[in-house]
Each structure stands twice: as structure tokens, then as C-alpha cells.
């Protein structure tokens, strides 16, 4: 309890106790002297002596207390308050050593400590300002460097908070201008992208304990249900976070389908006229044209037919020798489909094996999403479920539900429709 009292109050209590003890001792001494004297007429004198001794003791103790309080206790409190103010605030004024002139070397020592604290704080502030300026300069250089990179680059901390991102990344995740979400540092990445594929990829990289390992994954945006191809790489041992490179592949299928349709149309437009022309040349009667002209016409038609045939063979070979498909985890594929269907108001369950699939993840998600929408529109169903499991040397993807059956003819008509409004009719 005494520890809660101020220093000056505790000193006052000490001197008050001392005064009470001295007065008590004087009273006891006078009483013992009176008892041994055995003279009742001397009682008045003993009482007067005791009263005078008590007042003298009180005055003496009060005077000593006043001097002690004025020159010791009060300066100590003032000195401690000044040190506390300098410790918790930016006070640069020198400490007045005169307030503790009777405390020996305490005041100069406190003044030296305060000065050392001020110098240390000033040096720390300069170091922080210097490092902040350097970090700002490095950040500006990094922003200038990454601003011309077409891919979205996001730097995240270990708890998946945004630390840095470039403008393409803000546009890709839906946080750019008009994207519907406000971009900002220290916000969670999961405010923009669905969490499950990112958490799985991060856990896989941590489990490998390889600082050079990367993880390719598919993820979807919270707003707009875009499908993104991402690559994650740890920073150091992973405790500092990771770098995420993003690429929007939502429009890739429409572009690829349009290109294939253009090539197919061009090939058909050449194949039929060349075949017709070759037939007409073969049935020309003898003498209908001069012999040299007829021979030249047959040669040109043969070369045209050969060119069309080579063009068709080259196109088929190009399709077979297309770029090697990336590896995609079955769980990422399933999570992407669930997110896409959830944005359309369709609830689906998934059951996947721990498999790596070599496929075009976006096309698979788009196809399964279109089939799921068609199944739901065909009639009331329940328990829509996607199952991905290993089968022989490959994998089997099954879409199942409880409800009406779908015939082969109806399924063929669904598959013949464009997968998206921008995509041409499937072939």
C-alpha cells in the first residue's frame, strides 16, 4: 500500500512517525521519573515539562522534515518527472541541475543520461529517415521496373497481406479502376482471390523446404469470377512471404477458338473450290482447249490441290505439336470450378484425388461450368458433385447429380454449342 504513495508523502509519514516515537519516549521517561520520585506535588511540573518537550519535538521534527522535503524529496520527484518526460516525449531542453543542488552527483548524472538519450534518439531518427528514404527510392525503382511488365506481380506477407503490387495485378484481381474493390496495402489477398488454391500452394512450398521451388496453380477472383493462371515463389524460407505472378486466361479460349475457326473456314473455302476445279479439268473434252493451255491448267490445278492438302496436314501437325500443357493440381481445378459455379448461384461439391493433371485448366473449367449450367437448366437437380480420380495412366473427371437423366443426343447438342458468348461454335 505504501508503494502507491508519492515519495514526499512517504517522507512525511516517516517524520510523523519519528515525532510520535520521540514524544512517546519523552512521555514514558517523565512517567518513570515521576513514579520513582513518589511526590504528588511534583506532578504539575512533570506535565509542564512533557508538554514543552512535546511541542519542541514537533517543531524540531517539522523543521527538519521541511528542509528534507524542500531539498531532497521534492527535487527527486522533479528530477524523475523531467527524466520521464524526456523518455516518453521529444523534449530537447537541457535538464536544470540547480533543482537538485543538494543531491550531490545525482543531478549531473541525470543530466548526462538525458543528454545521452536525446543523442541516441536523434541518431535513431536519422537512421530511420535514411532507411525510409532508401526504401522509398528502391520501391520507386521497383514500381518503375514492374510497371512495364504485362503480367501481374503481387508481393504478400506470410499471413497473405498485400505488401506490393503493380498496376496490371490490380486490374487482374479486380481492384483496378472500376473493378469494384478498393486496392490498398496491408489488405488480405483473399479479399480479391479465393483462398483455397493459394493456401494449398503456399503449404506445398513450405513443405518442400526448397527456396527455389515454384508452384503453378489456377485461382479465381472473388469479383467477376475470372480464372487466373498463377505462379507462386517463396521469399527466402517462406517466413517473409511469397511472390505471386498472375495472368488472366479468361479470354484465352475465345481467342483460340476464333483462330481455329478462322483457319478451318479458310481451309474449307480453299478445299471445295480446288476439288471442284480439279474435277472440271479432268472432264474437259479433248480439243476444248489448245493442248499447251490444257496441260498448263492441269499442272496449276494439281499444284493448287497439293498446296491445300499440305496446308491441311500442316494445320493438323500444328495442333498435335501445340505447346506442352501446364500441370494443374486436381484440387485447384475443382476449387476453380466451385468458385465459377458459386458466382452463377450454383452449389457444387467436389471430391478429388491428389493428382497433377496436364491439361488446359481454363478450358476444362469452362466446359464443366457450361455443362453444369445446362444440367441445372434442364430440370430440377440436387447434389451436384464433381469427382476427379485416377484411372489407369490418366484421370477420370465425373460430373454427377440426383435428378433427370441426360441422353446422348442432348449431350451432343450441348457440346456443339459455344462455351461462351464470345466463342464460336465448337467443332
C-alpha beads as a LAMMPS data file, in Angstrom:
LAMMPS data file: protein, C-alpha beads

427 atoms
426 bonds

1 atom types
1 bond types

-500.0 500.0 xlo xhi
-500.0 500.0 ylo yhi
-500.0 500.0 zlo zhi

Masses

1 110.0

Atoms # bond

1 1 1 0.000 0.000 0.000
2 1 1 2.846 2.390 0.845
3 1 1 4.309 1.803 -2.629
4 1 1 1.300 3.588 -4.152
5 1 1 2.024 6.785 -2.203
6 1 1 4.239 9.518 -3.568
7 1 1 7.804 9.972 -2.322
8 1 1 7.029 13.221 -0.481
9 1 1 4.053 11.694 1.300
10 1 1 6.105 8.690 2.405
11 1 1 8.829 11.012 3.734
12 1 1 6.150 12.963 5.623
13 1 1 4.851 9.751 7.174
14 1 1 8.391 8.788 8.219
15 1 1 8.939 12.095 10.012
16 1 1 5.469 11.961 11.557
17 1 1 6.275 8.514 12.907
18 1 1 9.611 9.806 14.205
19 1 1 7.881 12.705 16.002
20 1 1 5.328 10.356 17.540
21 1 1 8.078 7.988 18.689
22 1 1 10.134 10.806 20.284
23 1 1 7.097 12.270 22.067
24 1 1 6.161 8.801 23.281
25 1 1 9.681 8.205 24.565
26 1 1 9.666 11.572 26.430
27 1 1 6.289 10.785 27.979
28 1 1 7.464 7.345 29.129
29 1 1 10.638 8.843 30.624
30 1 1 8.710 11.529 32.524
31 1 1 6.244 8.973 33.825
32 1 1 9.016 6.713 35.098
33 1 1 10.758 9.687 36.786
34 1 1 7.525 10.793 38.449
35 1 1 6.809 7.235 39.655
36 1 1 10.246 6.929 41.326
37 1 1 10.009 10.399 42.937
38 1 1 6.852 9.476 44.892
39 1 1 5.993 13.159 45.406
40 1 1 2.418 14.017 44.349
41 1 1 3.127 17.737 44.394
42 1 1 5.654 17.345 41.535
43 1 1 3.037 16.083 39.024
44 1 1 2.302 19.565 37.711
45 1 1 5.948 20.140 36.891
46 1 1 6.283 16.832 35.065
47 1 1 3.177 17.637 32.967
48 1 1 4.505 21.045 32.023
49 1 1 7.882 19.565 31.128
50 1 1 6.200 16.907 28.988
51 1 1 4.078 19.478 27.125
52 1 1 7.084 21.701 26.435
53 1 1 9.165 18.707 25.322
54 1 1 6.353 17.553 23.008
55 1 1 5.957 20.919 21.306
56 1 1 9.715 21.289 20.994
57 1 1 9.950 17.841 19.441
58 1 1 7.129 18.598 16.999
59 1 1 8.734 21.873 15.968
60 1 1 12.167 20.343 15.534
61 1 1 10.905 17.348 13.543
62 1 1 8.662 19.586 11.399
63 1 1 11.577 21.871 10.620
64 1 1 13.859 19.006 9.661
65 1 1 11.051 17.485 7.561
66 1 1 10.505 20.776 5.751
67 1 1 14.181 21.097 4.880
68 1 1 14.356 17.436 3.785
69 1 1 11.199 17.774 1.701
70 1 1 12.349 21.027 0.105
71 1 1 15.900 19.972 -0.698
72 1 1 15.667 16.178 -1.149
73 1 1 12.203 14.694 -1.755
74 1 1 10.794 17.463 -3.937
75 1 1 13.923 17.741 -6.174
76 1 1 13.955 13.952 -6.598
77 1 1 10.322 13.994 -7.798
78 1 1 11.027 16.944 -10.094
79 1 1 14.086 15.189 -11.485
80 1 1 12.219 11.923 -12.068
81 1 1 9.379 13.791 -13.800
82 1 1 11.854 15.546 -16.093
83 1 1 13.532 12.233 -16.972
84 1 1 10.156 10.588 -17.600
85 1 1 9.097 13.458 -19.860
86 1 1 12.280 13.102 -21.895
87 1 1 11.852 9.344 -22.101
88 1 1 8.266 9.463 -23.416
89 1 1 8.268 12.659 -25.473
90 1 1 10.543 14.660 -27.714
91 1 1 11.851 17.170 -25.123
92 1 1 15.121 18.714 -26.227
93 1 1 15.632 21.312 -23.444
94 1 1 18.604 20.795 -21.108
95 1 1 17.941 19.457 -17.622
96 1 1 18.295 22.145 -14.905
97 1 1 20.910 20.808 -12.473
98 1 1 20.162 23.564 -9.926
99 1 1 16.931 21.885 -8.854
100 1 1 18.963 19.116 -7.171
101 1 1 21.989 21.036 -5.922
102 1 1 21.856 19.301 -2.516
103 1 1 21.736 15.785 -4.002
104 1 1 25.413 15.514 -4.799
105 1 1 26.231 13.955 -8.188
106 1 1 22.661 12.818 -8.887
107 1 1 21.677 15.891 -10.916
108 1 1 24.758 15.855 -13.212
109 1 1 24.324 12.100 -13.710
110 1 1 20.652 12.578 -14.634
111 1 1 21.588 15.408 -16.990
112 1 1 24.200 13.198 -18.689
113 1 1 21.661 10.362 -19.024
114 1 1 19.084 12.738 -20.540
115 1 1 21.635 14.100 -22.998
116 1 1 22.716 10.589 -23.996
117 1 1 19.056 9.628 -24.500
118 1 1 18.488 12.685 -26.703
119 1 1 21.574 11.902 -28.796
120 1 1 20.553 8.253 -29.175
121 1 1 17.028 9.240 -30.169
122 1 1 18.345 11.753 -32.690
123 1 1 20.700 9.165 -34.186
124 1 1 17.871 6.621 -34.355
125 1 1 15.566 9.134 -36.056
126 1 1 18.262 9.934 -38.607
127 1 1 18.846 6.228 -39.262
128 1 1 15.106 5.594 -39.667
129 1 1 14.776 8.575 -42.014
130 1 1 17.766 7.391 -44.035
131 1 1 16.456 3.830 -44.308
132 1 1 12.952 5.097 -45.118
133 1 1 14.350 7.272 -47.888
134 1 1 16.334 4.327 -49.243
135 1 1 13.301 2.032 -49.100
136 1 1 11.197 4.672 -50.825
137 1 1 13.802 5.008 -53.560
138 1 1 14.006 1.223 -54.007
139 1 1 10.208 0.972 -54.046
140 1 1 10.015 3.689 -56.709
141 1 1 12.602 1.855 -58.829
142 1 1 10.742 -1.418 -58.368
143 1 1 7.453 0.214 -59.350
144 1 1 9.067 1.751 -62.430
145 1 1 10.553 -1.633 -63.339
146 1 1 7.347 -3.622 -62.849
147 1 1 5.036 -1.034 -64.392
148 1 1 6.147 -2.186 -67.855
149 1 1 5.737 -5.881 -67.022
150 1 1 2.486 -7.112 -68.614
151 1 1 1.981 -9.840 -66.005
152 1 1 0.514 -9.004 -62.624
153 1 1 3.026 -9.255 -59.782
154 1 1 1.928 -9.319 -56.133
155 1 1 4.175 -9.463 -53.076
156 1 1 2.445 -10.885 -49.989
157 1 1 3.473 -11.423 -46.389
158 1 1 3.314 -14.800 -44.658
159 1 1 -0.210 -14.012 -43.408
160 1 1 -1.339 -13.292 -47.007
161 1 1 -1.462 -9.485 -46.636
162 1 1 -0.665 -7.318 -49.658
163 1 1 2.786 -5.731 -49.428
164 1 1 3.328 -4.636 -53.030
165 1 1 1.559 -4.963 -56.382
166 1 1 1.850 -3.405 -59.826
167 1 1 -0.965 -1.902 -61.863
168 1 1 -1.548 -4.999 -64.062
169 1 1 -2.036 -7.028 -60.874
170 1 1 -4.643 -4.545 -59.617
171 1 1 -6.514 -4.849 -62.921
172 1 1 -6.297 -8.648 -62.963
173 1 1 -7.604 -9.243 -59.426
174 1 1 -10.439 -6.757 -59.905
175 1 1 -9.009 -3.982 -57.738
176 1 1 -8.214 -1.558 -60.537
177 1 1 -10.249 1.429 -61.599
178 1 1 -13.834 0.367 -61.953
179 1 1 -13.038 -3.077 -60.583
180 1 1 -15.464 -2.773 -57.694
181 1 1 -12.846 -3.197 -54.968
182 1 1 -10.563 -0.625 -53.437
183 1 1 -6.918 -1.619 -53.680
184 1 1 -4.700 -0.985 -50.679
185 1 1 -1.650 -2.318 -48.921
186 1 1 -1.987 -4.442 -45.783
187 1 1 -5.301 -5.814 -47.055
188 1 1 -5.776 -9.555 -47.342
189 1 1 -5.198 -11.164 -50.715
190 1 1 -8.290 -13.241 -50.021
191 1 1 -10.419 -10.090 -50.367
192 1 1 -9.756 -10.423 -54.103
193 1 1 -8.937 -14.099 -54.781
194 1 1 -10.470 -17.294 -53.433
195 1 1 -8.324 -18.635 -50.625
196 1 1 -8.230 -22.426 -51.027
197 1 1 -5.834 -22.789 -54.032
198 1 1 -3.495 -20.129 -52.626
199 1 1 -3.343 -21.736 -49.176
200 1 1 -2.694 -25.166 -50.683
201 1 1 0.095 -23.850 -52.904
202 1 1 1.708 -21.960 -50.021
203 1 1 1.571 -25.031 -47.765
204 1 1 3.085 -27.181 -50.516
205 1 1 6.001 -24.784 -50.972
206 1 1 6.627 -24.636 -47.225
207 1 1 6.602 -28.431 -47.064
208 1 1 9.250 -28.717 -49.799
209 1 1 11.710 -26.528 -47.802
210 1 1 13.283 -25.560 -51.138
211 1 1 13.764 -21.787 -51.597
212 1 1 13.907 -22.206 -55.394
213 1 1 10.683 -24.217 -55.672
214 1 1 7.680 -22.784 -57.521
215 1 1 4.054 -23.823 -57.624
216 1 1 1.760 -23.314 -60.623
217 1 1 -1.912 -23.039 -59.786
218 1 1 -5.279 -21.858 -61.009
219 1 1 -7.249 -19.378 -58.941
220 1 1 -10.400 -17.346 -59.414
221 1 1 -11.298 -13.799 -58.479
222 1 1 -13.960 -13.010 -55.907
223 1 1 -15.497 -10.346 -58.157
224 1 1 -16.209 -11.299 -61.746
225 1 1 -15.178 -14.972 -61.460
226 1 1 -12.117 -14.549 -63.671
227 1 1 -9.833 -17.563 -63.985
228 1 1 -6.176 -16.719 -63.413
229 1 1 -3.047 -18.748 -64.071
230 1 1 -0.660 -18.084 -61.188
231 1 1 2.876 -18.997 -60.172
232 1 1 3.930 -18.762 -56.529
233 1 1 7.509 -18.490 -55.278
234 1 1 8.619 -18.146 -51.649
235 1 1 10.702 -15.256 -50.351
236 1 1 13.680 -16.818 -48.564
237 1 1 12.487 -19.599 -46.282
238 1 1 8.852 -18.545 -46.609
239 1 1 8.648 -16.699 -43.299
240 1 1 8.835 -13.360 -45.128
241 1 1 6.044 -14.232 -47.577
242 1 1 5.858 -15.034 -51.280
243 1 1 5.674 -13.567 -54.781
244 1 1 2.616 -14.301 -56.915
245 1 1 2.669 -13.833 -60.692
246 1 1 -0.793 -13.688 -62.257
247 1 1 -2.085 -13.950 -65.819
248 1 1 -5.733 -13.627 -66.831
249 1 1 -6.614 -16.585 -69.042
250 1 1 -10.365 -15.949 -69.143
251 1 1 -10.264 -14.740 -72.740
252 1 1 -7.719 -17.262 -73.997
253 1 1 -10.266 -19.847 -75.021
254 1 1 -12.357 -17.406 -77.048
255 1 1 -9.267 -16.183 -78.892
256 1 1 -8.010 -19.701 -79.547
257 1 1 -11.419 -20.874 -80.724
258 1 1 -11.753 -17.850 -83.026
259 1 1 -8.330 -18.562 -84.510
260 1 1 -9.175 -22.216 -85.079
261 1 1 -12.492 -21.262 -86.671
262 1 1 -10.742 -18.813 -88.992
263 1 1 -8.207 -21.435 -90.080
264 1 1 -10.920 -24.040 -90.545
265 1 1 -13.016 -21.633 -92.599
266 1 1 -10.061 -20.642 -94.747
267 1 1 -9.190 -24.301 -95.352
268 1 1 -12.784 -25.166 -96.311
269 1 1 -13.013 -22.165 -98.620
270 1 1 -9.933 -23.439 -100.478
271 1 1 -10.582 -27.179 -100.322
272 1 1 -14.001 -27.225 -102.010
273 1 1 -13.213 -24.915 -104.973
274 1 1 -9.909 -26.700 -105.617
275 1 1 -11.638 -30.097 -105.624
276 1 1 -14.355 -28.789 -107.954
277 1 1 -11.787 -27.237 -110.248
278 1 1 -9.784 -30.478 -110.373
279 1 1 -12.938 -32.413 -111.311
280 1 1 -13.838 -29.958 -114.067
281 1 1 -10.350 -30.149 -115.553
282 1 1 -10.499 -33.934 -115.609
283 1 1 -13.811 -33.989 -117.500
284 1 1 -12.840 -31.426 -120.126
285 1 1 -13.305 -32.971 -123.605
286 1 1 -10.323 -33.373 -125.831
287 1 1 -9.787 -30.356 -128.021
288 1 1 -11.868 -27.999 -125.843
289 1 1 -8.677 -26.020 -125.220
290 1 1 -5.394 -25.859 -127.004
291 1 1 -3.137 -28.683 -125.848
292 1 1 -0.463 -26.464 -124.201
293 1 1 -3.117 -24.473 -122.359
294 1 1 -4.918 -27.608 -121.149
295 1 1 -1.661 -29.119 -119.872
296 1 1 -0.740 -25.906 -118.046
297 1 1 -4.212 -25.743 -116.495
298 1 1 -3.924 -29.324 -115.223
299 1 1 -0.499 -28.594 -113.711
300 1 1 -1.748 -25.475 -111.902
301 1 1 -4.812 -27.287 -110.573
302 1 1 -2.603 -30.146 -109.345
303 1 1 -0.282 -27.706 -107.579
304 1 1 -3.285 -25.951 -106.013
305 1 1 -4.691 -29.248 -104.715
306 1 1 -1.265 -30.213 -103.368
307 1 1 -0.917 -26.836 -101.594
308 1 1 -4.358 -27.191 -99.986
309 1 1 -3.512 -30.724 -98.856
310 1 1 -0.171 -29.614 -97.384
311 1 1 -1.888 -26.714 -95.623
312 1 1 -4.383 -29.089 -94.022
313 1 1 -1.635 -31.512 -92.970
314 1 1 0.448 -28.663 -91.505
315 1 1 -2.551 -27.444 -89.525
316 1 1 -3.194 -30.903 -88.094
317 1 1 0.501 -31.284 -87.252
318 1 1 0.481 -27.886 -85.562
319 1 1 -2.463 -28.921 -83.428
320 1 1 -0.642 -32.085 -82.418
321 1 1 2.598 -30.275 -81.666
322 1 1 0.981 -27.499 -79.661
323 1 1 2.700 -26.070 -76.636
324 1 1 3.028 -28.554 -73.781
325 1 1 0.099 -28.121 -71.450
326 1 1 0.905 -26.953 -67.920
327 1 1 0.487 -29.167 -64.894
328 1 1 -2.520 -28.332 -62.752
329 1 1 -3.455 -29.854 -59.423
330 1 1 -6.831 -31.548 -59.356
331 1 1 -7.748 -29.677 -56.166
332 1 1 -7.038 -26.306 -57.840
333 1 1 -9.162 -27.306 -60.817
334 1 1 -12.039 -28.314 -58.548
335 1 1 -11.819 -25.144 -56.448
336 1 1 -11.843 -23.041 -59.603
337 1 1 -14.999 -24.764 -60.839
338 1 1 -16.717 -24.374 -57.451
339 1 1 -15.897 -20.656 -57.435
340 1 1 -17.141 -20.222 -61.010
341 1 1 -20.416 -22.032 -60.245
342 1 1 -20.854 -20.142 -56.968
343 1 1 -20.708 -16.853 -58.877
344 1 1 -23.587 -18.209 -61.011
345 1 1 -25.632 -19.244 -57.976
346 1 1 -24.988 -22.982 -58.396
347 1 1 -23.799 -25.013 -55.422
348 1 1 -21.494 -27.934 -56.118
349 1 1 -19.447 -30.389 -54.073
350 1 1 -16.050 -31.760 -55.060
351 1 1 -14.111 -34.909 -54.329
352 1 1 -10.599 -35.039 -55.754
353 1 1 -7.578 -37.273 -55.521
354 1 1 -4.108 -35.821 -55.021
355 1 1 -3.257 -35.710 -58.727
356 1 1 -1.306 -33.498 -61.105
357 1 1 -3.198 -33.101 -64.390
358 1 1 -1.563 -31.952 -67.619
359 1 1 -4.408 -30.013 -69.205
360 1 1 -5.671 -26.583 -70.146
361 1 1 -7.259 -25.777 -66.816
362 1 1 -9.308 -22.858 -68.079
363 1 1 -10.852 -24.873 -70.922
364 1 1 -11.729 -27.713 -68.552
365 1 1 -13.333 -25.305 -66.066
366 1 1 -15.241 -23.546 -68.857
367 1 1 -16.500 -26.852 -70.282
368 1 1 -17.584 -28.235 -66.893
369 1 1 -19.210 -24.924 -65.981
370 1 1 -21.189 -24.867 -69.234
371 1 1 -22.304 -28.485 -68.735
372 1 1 -23.315 -27.771 -65.117
373 1 1 -25.409 -24.795 -66.209
374 1 1 -27.068 -26.900 -68.898
375 1 1 -27.841 -29.685 -66.401
376 1 1 -29.375 -27.219 -63.935
377 1 1 -31.422 -25.554 -66.695
378 1 1 -32.639 -28.951 -67.962
379 1 1 -34.551 -29.711 -64.783
380 1 1 -34.503 -29.647 -61.000
381 1 1 -31.474 -31.467 -59.620
382 1 1 -29.745 -31.913 -56.255
383 1 1 -26.302 -32.971 -55.018
384 1 1 -24.282 -31.712 -57.986
385 1 1 -20.816 -33.190 -57.493
386 1 1 -17.503 -33.190 -59.348
387 1 1 -15.210 -36.192 -58.865
388 1 1 -11.617 -36.380 -60.109
389 1 1 -9.873 -39.698 -59.561
390 1 1 -7.005 -41.684 -61.005
391 1 1 -7.839 -44.127 -63.771
392 1 1 -5.116 -46.286 -65.361
393 1 1 -2.389 -43.890 -66.532
394 1 1 -4.694 -40.863 -66.604
395 1 1 -7.512 -39.321 -64.642
396 1 1 -11.298 -39.501 -64.850
397 1 1 -13.443 -36.403 -64.309
398 1 1 -17.069 -37.194 -63.490
399 1 1 -19.975 -34.781 -63.097
400 1 1 -22.857 -36.398 -61.230
401 1 1 -26.167 -35.287 -59.717
402 1 1 -29.527 -36.503 -58.474
403 1 1 -32.315 -35.692 -60.904
404 1 1 -33.251 -36.093 -64.541
405 1 1 -31.102 -38.128 -66.915
406 1 1 -29.349 -36.621 -69.920
407 1 1 -29.424 -38.529 -73.194
408 1 1 -26.515 -38.839 -75.602
409 1 1 -28.265 -36.741 -78.236
410 1 1 -28.960 -33.922 -75.798
411 1 1 -25.362 -34.070 -74.553
412 1 1 -24.094 -33.822 -78.144
413 1 1 -26.232 -30.729 -78.704
414 1 1 -24.822 -29.165 -75.513
415 1 1 -21.276 -29.901 -76.614
416 1 1 -21.930 -28.393 -80.050
417 1 1 -22.869 -25.031 -78.532
418 1 1 -20.270 -22.286 -77.949
419 1 1 -18.731 -22.456 -74.471
420 1 1 -19.071 -18.685 -74.073
421 1 1 -20.884 -15.892 -75.912
422 1 1 -17.589 -14.780 -77.458
423 1 1 -16.522 -18.225 -78.564
424 1 1 -17.507 -19.583 -81.988
425 1 1 -19.416 -22.779 -82.389
426 1 1 -17.389 -25.784 -81.260
427 1 1 -16.196 -28.181 -83.889

Bonds

1 1 1 2
2 1 2 3
3 1 3 4
4 1 4 5
5 1 5 6
6 1 6 7
7 1 7 8
8 1 8 9
9 1 9 10
10 1 10 11
11 1 11 12
12 1 12 13
13 1 13 14
14 1 14 15
15 1 15 16
16 1 16 17
17 1 17 18
18 1 18 19
19 1 19 20
20 1 20 21
21 1 21 22
22 1 22 23
23 1 23 24
24 1 24 25
25 1 25 26
26 1 26 27
27 1 27 28
28 1 28 29
29 1 29 30
30 1 30 31
31 1 31 32
32 1 32 33
33 1 33 34
34 1 34 35
35 1 35 36
36 1 36 37
37 1 37 38
38 1 38 39
39 1 39 40
40 1 40 41
41 1 41 42
42 1 42 43
43 1 43 44
44 1 44 45
45 1 45 46
46 1 46 47
47 1 47 48
48 1 48 49
49 1 49 50
50 1 50 51
51 1 51 52
52 1 52 53
53 1 53 54
54 1 54 55
55 1 55 56
56 1 56 57
57 1 57 58
58 1 58 59
59 1 59 60
60 1 60 61
61 1 61 62
62 1 62 63
63 1 63 64
64 1 64 65
65 1 65 66
66 1 66 67
67 1 67 68
68 1 68 69
69 1 69 70
70 1 70 71
71 1 71 72
72 1 72 73
73 1 73 74
74 1 74 75
75 1 75 76
76 1 76 77
77 1 77 78
78 1 78 79
79 1 79 80
80 1 80 81
81 1 81 82
82 1 82 83
83 1 83 84
84 1 84 85
85 1 85 86
86 1 86 87
87 1 87 88
88 1 88 89
89 1 89 90
90 1 90 91
91 1 91 92
92 1 92 93
93 1 93 94
94 1 94 95
95 1 95 96
96 1 96 97
97 1 97 98
98 1 98 99
99 1 99 100
100 1 100 101
101 1 101 102
102 1 102 103
103 1 103 104
104 1 104 105
105 1 105 106
106 1 106 107
107 1 107 108
108 1 108 109
109 1 109 110
110 1 110 111
111 1 111 112
112 1 112 113
113 1 113 114
114 1 114 115
115 1 115 116
116 1 116 117
117 1 117 118
118 1 118 119
119 1 119 120
120 1 120 121
121 1 121 122
122 1 122 123
123 1 123 124
124 1 124 125
125 1 125 126
126 1 126 127
127 1 127 128
128 1 128 129
129 1 129 130
130 1 130 131
131 1 131 132
132 1 132 133
133 1 133 134
134 1 134 135
135 1 135 136
136 1 136 137
137 1 137 138
138 1 138 139
139 1 139 140
140 1 140 141
141 1 141 142
142 1 142 143
143 1 143 144
144 1 144 145
145 1 145 146
146 1 146 147
147 1 147 148
148 1 148 149
149 1 149 150
150 1 150 151
151 1 151 152
152 1 152 153
153 1 153 154
154 1 154 155
155 1 155 156
156 1 156 157
157 1 157 158
158 1 158 159
159 1 159 160
160 1 160 161
161 1 161 162
162 1 162 163
163 1 163 164
164 1 164 165
165 1 165 166
166 1 166 167
167 1 167 168
168 1 168 169
169 1 169 170
170 1 170 171
171 1 171 172
172 1 172 173
173 1 173 174
174 1 174 175
175 1 175 176
176 1 176 177
177 1 177 178
178 1 178 179
179 1 179 180
180 1 180 181
181 1 181 182
182 1 182 183
183 1 183 184
184 1 184 185
185 1 185 186
186 1 186 187
187 1 187 188
188 1 188 189
189 1 189 190
190 1 190 191
191 1 191 192
192 1 192 193
193 1 193 194
194 1 194 195
195 1 195 196
196 1 196 197
197 1 197 198
198 1 198 199
199 1 199 200
200 1 200 201
201 1 201 202
202 1 202 203
203 1 203 204
204 1 204 205
205 1 205 206
206 1 206 207
207 1 207 208
208 1 208 209
209 1 209 210
210 1 210 211
211 1 211 212
212 1 212 213
213 1 213 214
214 1 214 215
215 1 215 216
216 1 216 217
217 1 217 218
218 1 218 219
219 1 219 220
220 1 220 221
221 1 221 222
222 1 222 223
223 1 223 224
224 1 224 225
225 1 225 226
226 1 226 227
227 1 227 228
228 1 228 229
229 1 229 230
230 1 230 231
231 1 231 232
232 1 232 233
233 1 233 234
234 1 234 235
235 1 235 236
236 1 236 237
237 1 237 238
238 1 238 239
239 1 239 240
240 1 240 241
241 1 241 242
242 1 242 243
243 1 243 244
244 1 244 245
245 1 245 246
246 1 246 247
247 1 247 248
248 1 248 249
249 1 249 250
250 1 250 251
251 1 251 252
252 1 252 253
253 1 253 254
254 1 254 255
255 1 255 256
256 1 256 257
257 1 257 258
258 1 258 259
259 1 259 260
260 1 260 261
261 1 261 262
262 1 262 263
263 1 263 264
264 1 264 265
265 1 265 266
266 1 266 267
267 1 267 268
268 1 268 269
269 1 269 270
270 1 270 271
271 1 271 272
272 1 272 273
273 1 273 274
274 1 274 275
275 1 275 276
276 1 276 277
277 1 277 278
278 1 278 279
279 1 279 280
280 1 280 281
281 1 281 282
282 1 282 283
283 1 283 284
284 1 284 285
285 1 285 286
286 1 286 287
287 1 287 288
288 1 288 289
289 1 289 290
290 1 290 291
291 1 291 292
292 1 292 293
293 1 293 294
294 1 294 295
295 1 295 296
296 1 296 297
297 1 297 298
298 1 298 299
299 1 299 300
300 1 300 301
301 1 301 302
302 1 302 303
303 1 303 304
304 1 304 305
305 1 305 306
306 1 306 307
307 1 307 308
308 1 308 309
309 1 309 310
310 1 310 311
311 1 311 312
312 1 312 313
313 1 313 314
314 1 314 315
315 1 315 316
316 1 316 317
317 1 317 318
318 1 318 319
319 1 319 320
320 1 320 321
321 1 321 322
322 1 322 323
323 1 323 324
324 1 324 325
325 1 325 326
326 1 326 327
327 1 327 328
328 1 328 329
329 1 329 330
330 1 330 331
331 1 331 332
332 1 332 333
333 1 333 334
334 1 334 335
335 1 335 336
336 1 336 337
337 1 337 338
338 1 338 339
339 1 339 340
340 1 340 341
341 1 341 342
342 1 342 343
343 1 343 344
344 1 344 345
345 1 345 346
346 1 346 347
347 1 347 348
348 1 348 349
349 1 349 350
350 1 350 351
351 1 351 352
352 1 352 353
353 1 353 354
354 1 354 355
355 1 355 356
356 1 356 357
357 1 357 358
358 1 358 359
359 1 359 360
360 1 360 361
361 1 361 362
362 1 362 363
363 1 363 364
364 1 364 365
365 1 365 366
366 1 366 367
367 1 367 368
368 1 368 369
369 1 369 370
370 1 370 371
371 1 371 372
372 1 372 373
373 1 373 374
374 1 374 375
375 1 375 376
376 1 376 377
377 1 377 378
378 1 378 379
379 1 379 380
380 1 380 381
381 1 381 382
382 1 382 383
383 1 383 384
384 1 384 385
385 1 385 386
386 1 386 387
387 1 387 388
388 1 388 389
389 1 389 390
390 1 390 391
391 1 391 392
392 1 392 393
393 1 393 394
394 1 394 395
395 1 395 396
396 1 396 397
397 1 397 398
398 1 398 399
399 1 399 400
400 1 400 401
401 1 401 402
402 1 402 403
403 1 403 404
404 1 404 405
405 1 405 406
406 1 406 407
407 1 407 408
408 1 408 409
409 1 409 410
410 1 410 411
411 1 411 412
412 1 412 413
413 1 413 414
414 1 414 415
415 1 415 416
416 1 416 417
417 1 417 418
418 1 418 419
419 1 419 420
420 1 420 421
421 1 421 422
422 1 422 423
423 1 423 424
424 1 424 425
425 1 425 426
426 1 426 427
